[in-house]
Amino acid sequence: MASGCRAPGPEDALRNISPGRRGEKAGAAAPGAGATAAAALKGPASPVRSVVASPRPVKGRAGREAARRRLQLPPAAQAEARGEAAEEEDEGDGEEGEPLLLAPEEDEDEAQPLPPVCASPMRGMWRDEKVALYCDQVLRGSKAEDADEAMNKYLSEKLKLRDKWLGVWKTNPELFFVKYEEASIPFVGILVEVTCKPLQNSSSCFKVTVSVAEPFSSNIANIPRDLVDEILEELEHSVPLLEVYPVEGQDADIGDIALALEVVRFFYDFLWRDWDDEESCENYTALIEERINLWCDIQDGTIPGPIAQRFKKTLEKYKNKRVELIEYQSNIKEDPSAAEAVECWKKYYEIVMLCGLLKMWEDLRLRVHGPFFPRILRRRKGKRDFGKTITHIVAKVMTTEMVKDLSADTLLQQHDDLDLALDSCYSGDTVVIFPGEYQAANLALLTDDIIIKGVGKREEIMITSDPSHDSFVVSKADNVKLMHLSLIQQGTVDGIVVVESGHMTLEHCILKCEGTGVCVLTGAALTITDSEITGAQGAGVELYPGSVAILERNEIHHCNNLRTSDSSKSTLGGVNMKVLPAPKLKMTNNHIYNNNGYGVSILQPTEQFFIVAEDALNKGAASGDKKDDKMLSKVMQNLNLEMNNNKIEANLKGDIRIVTS
């Protein structure tokens, strides 16, 4: 690929999206040769079903190539391409009618069930084993532009072990059918005998020669044998090697081939990025190690599920947009018109934006909080022109009882919707909320200095997040205050409260987290008093470098509910501080208990930072912050950490700990 503003070419998409993996996340392991077919078929069979579908008439090389191009598309793009193909079929036939029912002839036997493919050997690997495999054995210090060559060399060496073996060819149903229910046919699988004579083409794709193995076996019981033979004839019996999954019951050499295939699939599915060979990277294997760690943290739950899901969706959107551009370019037969050129650039810059976002996420690795970029783009309104402030009453019906304690000259405005009340606010306004359950997207856009307070029991004033939104409560106001409220997080991926800049105060609030807890970003300040924080997947309170926080008389408990088997990832708990520059934290009369990590963790970037003081800090951790150890006090002073009369107990890892990143 060339660098600069050139949009990606069609060949770039071929390696980015592994063919044959749309239907099932199947593994690869050891199969055998045609002579051992009977032995391989003795294992438990894969499910087989009959389906209703229209077989695809074979339309020669041009039709085959069009189908093969569509085979590379992600699911969303496949659906669009499938619709276009169906329209072309109708136009070509000149008639409309019901879909053909795919059923075997009376004298034709149904296909046998497929034998099981070998379970993925990589599923049982630890992250260190994966890193060693890719960095030390496969890539061996290769640069990004040499990654294809390294993969091909690795795979070629393994394929020399056996030149014939049995496998299941898993391919896109579009290759066989025009009209079908996508849910009923996730993929078409055929038992084939593979002859390995891999050849490299310009896009570094391996092809192998296959023939239908006996007995005829498929995951679709009523697929016609003649149709399979016809399609293979059109393909000249040559299919992408990565679409073939070896079956169980063959010798150890085939096991090595199966592992090699899975290694290459995993690389192009999860580790390779299209921009890798466009940019200089001095240590590409280190970048691959970071991506392996990211993938493992997503799999074991170290990264909260909602955040991981957002990352996956962004990555899939990037791939889809890239394929859209490739398809659009390939449909331009001559010199592009002005409109076509504009559309190409539009699609290209959309890809560039997604690429930049993914890079940002990968650099930060989404350890606890999402990508470090501004979430609020709204401007401050400031004060009203006439200088007055308004008290906004949020209730279905406003009564005199509700406002009896307000002064006679108070300007009032009643809303039955919290979102409308927040949208009407200017700096200096107060929002008074009466018992009920509310949602408000504008809580994620707090820019003006306002007070939001509940009247009544805080447990009865419930504000829930919208699961379809990324953020819940986000502030960049100079001074905003939330009082007597219950914030209940449901599905949002950012911290339950994010202080992006300025100062936020939380008084007498209950924060029931589902994702990460309260996050105070660099340069921001937070004061929490008489509140309760529980349920966070990371730390209850996360302090970024250079932030300021005051915590008084709070309860922080049952945080760090990460679904991970890796004990080293469970250090976060009640309060986590990220140093360099150190945050400022004052804690007084707080109760921090029953967290799965430490009560208070201090995240340092290297083993050298405060290494001398760590032993003293550990000694003081056993009894919380009650022991007035001179060294511990010195460390706290250096960290701008002041702790008085806190009760830190029953935390799984311990009370206070310096943790290296």
SVG drawing of the C-alpha trace seen along z (x, -y; Angstrom):
<svg xmlns="http://www.w3.org/2000/svg" viewBox="-51 -42 65 88">
<polyline fill="none" stroke="black" stroke-width="0.4" points="0.0,0.0 1.2,-3.5 1.1,-6.1 -0.6,-9.5 -4.2,-10.1 -4.6,-7.2 -7.7,-5.3 -7.2,-1.6 -7.2,0.7 -9.3,3.9 -6.3,6.1 -6.1,4.6 -9.4,5.9 -8.6,9.5 -6.2,10.1 -8.0,7.9 -11.2,10.1 -10.5,13.8 -12.9,15.6 -15.0,18.4 -15.3,17.1 -18.6,15.4 -20.7,18.3 -19.0,19.8 -16.1,19.2 -14.7,22.5 -11.3,23.8 -8.6,25.6 -6.7,28.7 -5.4,32.0 -7.0,33.8 -5.8,36.6 -5.5,37.8 -8.2,39.2 -7.2,42.8 -8.1,42.0 -11.6,40.5 -13.4,43.3 -11.4,42.9 -11.9,39.1 -15.7,39.5 -16.0,41.6 -16.1,38.6 -19.3,36.8 -20.8,35.1 -21.6,31.5 -25.3,30.5 -26.9,31.0 -30.2,29.4 -32.4,29.1 -33.1,25.6 -35.2,23.8 -33.2,21.7 -32.6,20.9 -29.5,22.5 -27.3,20.1 -27.1,20.7 -23.4,20.7 -22.8,17.8 -19.3,18.3 -16.1,16.7 -17.5,13.1 -20.3,14.4 -17.9,16.4 -15.6,13.4 -18.5,11.2 -19.5,13.9 -16.0,14.2 -15.8,10.4 -19.0,10.5 -17.5,13.3 -15.0,10.9 -17.7,8.5 -18.6,8.2 -22.1,9.2 -23.7,5.8 -22.2,5.3 -23.1,8.9 -26.8,8.2 -26.7,5.2 -24.7,7.1 -27.0,10.0 -30.0,7.8 -28.3,6.3 -27.4,9.8 -31.0,11.0 -32.3,8.0 -29.8,8.8 -31.1,12.4 -34.7,11.3 -33.8,8.9 -31.8,11.6 -34.5,14.2 -37.2,11.8 -39.7,13.3 -40.7,13.3 -41.7,16.2 -41.3,18.0 -37.8,19.0 -36.8,22.4 -37.1,25.0 -33.8,26.7 -34.5,30.3 -32.7,33.5 -33.9,35.5 -35.9,38.6 -33.0,40.9 -30.4,38.7 -29.2,39.3 -28.9,36.5 -25.5,35.3 -24.0,36.9 -23.2,34.8 -19.9,33.1 -17.2,34.5 -16.0,32.2 -13.2,29.9 -10.4,29.8 -10.9,27.4 -8.8,24.3 -5.4,24.9 -5.1,21.2 -8.0,21.1 -6.1,22.7 -3.0,20.5 -2.0,18.0 -1.3,14.5 2.5,15.0 2.3,18.0 0.5,16.1 3.1,13.3 6.0,15.7 4.3,17.5 3.7,14.4 6.7,12.2 9.4,14.9 8.4,17.7 6.3,16.1 7.2,12.5 10.8,12.7 11.4,9.0 9.7,8.3 8.5,4.9 4.8,4.3 5.4,4.3 7.1,7.7 4.2,9.3 2.6,10.9 5.8,12.5 6.5,13.8 3.0,15.3 3.4,17.0 6.8,18.4 5.5,19.7 2.5,21.4 4.5,22.8 6.9,24.6 3.9,26.2 2.2,27.2 5.3,29.2 4.5,31.7 1.6,33.3 0.5,32.6 -3.0,34.3 -5.5,34.2 -9.2,34.0 -10.9,30.7 -14.2,28.9 -14.4,26.1 -16.5,23.4 -17.6,20.7 -20.2,18.0 -23.7,19.3 -23.8,16.7 -21.5,18.8 -24.2,21.5 -27.5,19.7 -29.2,16.6 -32.1,16.5 -31.9,17.9 -32.5,17.1 -29.2,15.9 -30.0,17.2 -30.7,20.7 -27.4,20.9 -24.6,19.3 -22.1,20.9 -21.9,23.8 -19.6,26.6 -18.4,29.4 -16.1,32.2 -13.1,32.0 -9.8,33.7 -7.1,31.0 -4.0,31.1 -1.5,28.6 0.4,26.9 0.2,23.3 1.0,20.5 1.5,16.8 -0.4,14.2 0.0,10.5 -2.2,10.3 -0.4,13.1 -3.4,15.3 -2.9,19.1 -5.0,21.3 -5.3,25.0 -6.8,27.7 -9.8,29.5 -12.1,32.3 -15.3,33.6 -14.4,36.4 -16.5,39.5 -18.9,39.9 -20.4,36.7 -20.9,34.6 -22.2,31.1 -23.9,29.1 -26.9,28.7 -28.5,32.1 -30.4,31.3 -27.6,29.5 -27.4,31.1 -24.1,32.9 -24.3,31.7 -24.4,28.1 -21.3,28.6 -19.4,30.2 -20.5,27.4 -19.3,24.7 -16.0,26.4 -15.6,26.7 -16.2,23.0 -13.6,22.3 -11.2,24.7 -11.2,26.7 -9.1,23.9 -10.2,22.3 -8.6,20.0 -6.6,22.1 -8.0,20.1 -11.5,21.3 -10.5,24.9 -10.6,26.3 -8.9,29.7 -11.1,32.4 -10.3,34.4 -9.0,38.0 -5.8,37.5 -2.1,37.5 0.0,35.1 1.4,33.4 -2.1,32.3 -2.4,30.9 0.6,28.6 -1.0,27.5 -4.3,26.8 -2.5,24.6 -0.7,22.8 -3.9,22.0 -5.5,20.7 -2.4,18.6 -2.7,16.9 -6.5,16.5 -6.1,14.9 -3.4,12.5 -5.5,11.1 -8.8,11.1 -7.6,9.5 -4.0,8.3 -3.5,6.8 -4.6,3.3 -4.8,1.9 -2.7,-1.1 0.2,0.9 2.3,1.0 1.5,-2.7 3.3,-4.0 6.8,-3.5 7.0,-1.4 10.4,-0.8 9.2,2.2 6.3,3.9 6.4,7.0 5.9,4.7 2.8,3.3 1.5,6.8 2.2,7.7 0.1,4.7 -2.8,5.8 -2.6,9.4 -2.8,7.9 -5.8,5.8 -7.5,8.8 -6.9,10.9 -8.1,8.2 -11.3,8.0 -11.8,11.8 -11.2,12.2 -13.3,9.2 -10.5,7.0 -11.8,4.3 -15.5,3.8 -17.9,5.5 -19.7,2.3 -16.4,0.6 -15.1,3.7 -18.3,3.9 -17.9,0.3 -14.3,1.0 -15.4,4.1 -18.2,2.1 -15.9,-0.7 -13.4,1.8 -16.1,3.6 -17.5,0.2 -14.0,-0.7 -13.8,2.6 -17.2,2.2 -16.5,-1.4 -13.2,-0.2 -15.0,2.5 -17.7,0.0 -15.0,-2.3 -13.3,0.6 -16.6,1.7 -17.5,-1.9 -14.1,-2.3 -14.4,1.0 -17.7,-0.1 -16.2,-3.2 -15.4,-1.9 -13.9,-5.1 -12.4,-8.3 -14.5,-9.3 -17.0,-12.2 -16.8,-15.1 -19.6,-13.6 -17.9,-10.2 -14.6,-11.8 -16.3,-13.7 -18.0,-10.5 -14.6,-8.7 -13.0,-11.4 -16.0,-11.5 -15.7,-7.7 -11.9,-8.0 -12.0,-10.6 -14.7,-8.7 -12.2,-5.8 -9.4,-8.1 -11.5,-9.3 -12.3,-5.8 -8.7,-4.8 -7.6,-7.7 -10.1,-6.7 -9.0,-3.1 -5.4,-4.1 -6.3,-6.3 -8.0,-3.4 -5.3,-1.0 -2.6,-3.3 -4.6,-3.7 -5.7,-0.1 -9.0,-0.9 -7.6,0.3 -10.3,-1.4 -11.6,-4.4 -12.4,-5.0 -10.3,-7.0 -9.0,-10.3 -10.7,-12.9 -13.3,-15.5 -16.9,-14.2 -18.5,-17.6 -18.5,-19.9 -21.3,-22.2 -20.4,-25.8 -21.3,-27.4 -24.4,-29.6 -23.3,-31.7 -25.8,-33.9 -29.1,-35.2 -29.1,-38.6 -31.4,-40.0 -29.2,-38.6 -31.9,-36.6 -31.7,-32.9 -34.6,-30.4 -35.5,-27.5 -36.7,-24.6 -39.2,-22.3 -39.2,-18.7 -42.4,-16.9 -45.5,-15.7 -47.6,-18.3 -46.4,-21.3 -48.2,-22.2 -47.9,-25.0 -46.5,-22.6 -43.5,-22.0 -42.5,-25.6 -43.5,-26.8 -39.9,-27.1 -38.8,-29.2 -38.6,-33.0 -41.4,-35.1 -39.2,-36.6 -38.0,-33.2 -38.6,-32.8 -40.1,-29.3 -40.4,-27.1 -42.1,-23.7 -41.1,-20.7 -42.3,-17.1 -39.1,-16.1 -35.6,-16.4 -34.0,-16.6 -36.0,-19.7 -35.2,-21.3 -31.5,-20.9 -31.7,-22.2 -33.4,-25.3 -30.7,-26.1 -28.2,-28.9 -25.4,-29.4 -26.7,-30.1 -30.0,-28.1 -31.2,-25.4 -33.0,-22.2 -35.2,-20.7 -36.3,-17.1 -39.2,-15.4 -39.5,-11.6 -39.7,-9.6 -37.6,-7.8 -36.0,-10.0 -33.6,-9.9 -31.7,-12.8 -29.2,-12.9 -28.3,-16.4 -26.6,-15.1 -23.7,-14.2 -23.5,-17.8 -23.1,-19.8 -21.2,-23.0 -22.9,-25.7 -22.7,-26.2 -25.9,-24.8 -27.3,-22.9 -29.3,-19.7 -30.9,-18.5 -33.6,-16.1 -36.3,-16.8 -37.3,-13.8 -35.6,-10.5 -32.6,-10.1 -33.5,-6.5 -36.8,-7.6 -35.2,-10.1 -33.8,-7.8 -32.0,-9.0 -31.1,-6.1 -28.7,-6.2 -29.8,-5.4 -28.1,-2.1 -27.9,-3.4 -25.7,-6.4 -21.9,-6.2 -22.0,-8.6 -24.2,-9.2 -23.0,-12.2 -20.2,-14.3 -19.2,-17.8 -16.9,-20.5 -18.6,-23.3 -16.5,-25.5 -18.7,-24.5 -21.7,-22.1 -23.4,-20.4 -25.5,-17.3 -27.4,-16.6 -29.8,-14.0 -30.0,-11.8 -29.6,-8.2 -27.7,-7.7 -28.2,-4.3 -26.0,-3.3 -27.4,-0.9 -25.2,0.0 -23.3,-3.2 -19.7,-2.6 -17.9,-5.6 -17.6,-6.2 -20.9,-6.8 -19.7,-10.3 -16.8,-11.9 -15.4,-15.2 -13.7,-16.4 -12.7,-19.8 -13.7,-22.3 -15.2,-21.2 -18.1,-18.9 -19.6,-18.4 -21.6,-15.3 -23.5,-15.5 -25.8,-12.8 -25.9,-10.8 -26.1,-7.1 -24.1,-5.9 -24.9,-2.4 -22.4,-1.6 -22.5,0.9 -19.5,-0.1 -16.6,-2.1 -16.9,-4.4 -16.3,-8.1 -13.5,-9.4 -11.7,-12.7 -9.6,-13.6 -6.4,-15.5 -6.8,-19.1 -10.4,-18.5 -11.6,-18.5 -14.2,-16.6 -15.7,-16.7 -17.8,-13.9 -19.5,-14.0 -21.9,-11.7 -22.4,-9.5 -22.3,-5.8 -20.5,-4.3 -21.0,-0.6 -20.8,1.9 -18.1,0.4 -16.3,2.8 -13.1,0.8 -12.3,-1.5 -15.1,-3.3 -13.2,-6.6 -10.5,-6.9 -8.1,-9.9 -6.1,-10.7 -2.7,-12.4 -3.0,-16.0 -6.5,-15.8 -7.8,-16.9 -10.4,-15.1 -11.8,-15.5 -13.7,-12.5 -15.5,-12.9 -17.9,-10.5 -18.5,-8.3 -19.0,-4.5 -17.2,-2.9 -17.8,0.9 -18.2,3.9 -16.2,2.3 -13.8,3.9 -16.3,6.5 -14.1,7.5 -14.9,10.9 -11.3,12.0 -9.3,15.1 -6.1,13.0 -5.5,12.0 -2.9,9.4 -5.7,7.4 -7.8,7.2 -5.8,4.5 -8.3,1.7 -10.8,1.3 -12.2,-1.6 -10.0,-4.5 -7.3,-4.4 -4.7,-7.1 -2.6,-7.5 0.6,-9.4 3.0,-11.5 2.0,-14.1 0.4,-12.9 -3.2,-13.7 -4.2,-15.5 -6.4,-13.5 -7.8,-14.3 -9.8,-11.5 -11.6,-11.9 -14.0,-9.6 -14.6,-7.3 -15.6,-3.7 -14.0,-1.6 -14.8,2.1 -15.6,5.3 -13.9,4.3 -12.3,7.0 -9.0,5.2 -7.3,2.9 -9.0,0.3 -6.7,-2.4 -4.3,-1.7 -1.6,-4.0 -0.7,-3.2 2.9,-4.1 4.4,-3.8 7.6,-2.0 9.2,0.2 11.6,-2.6 9.0,-5.2 8.7,-5.3 10.3,-1.8 12.0,-2.6 8.8,-3.8 6.7,-0.9 7.7,1.4 6.7,-1.2 3.4,-1.7 2.7,2.0 3.4,2.1 0.9,-0.7 -1.7,0.9 -2.6,3.7 -4.3,1.3 -5.5,-1.2 -4.2,-4.7 -4.3,-4.6 -0.6,-3.8 1.4,-7.1 4.5,-5.6 7.0,-8.4 7.9,-6.9 4.3,-6.3 3.4,-9.9 6.3,-11.1 5.1,-9.0 1.6,-10.4 2.9,-13.9 4.9,-13.4 1.7,-12.0 -0.4,-14.9 -2.4,-12.2 -4.0,-13.1 -5.9,-10.5 -7.6,-10.9 -9.9,-8.6 -10.8,-6.4 -12.0,-2.9 -10.5,-0.6 -11.3,3.0 -12.3,6.4 -10.9,5.6 -9.8,8.7 -6.3,7.6 -5.5,5.5 -6.0,1.9 -3.4,-0.3 -0.9,0.6 1.4,-0.9 0.9,0.9 3.2,0.8 1.7,0.5"/>
</svg>
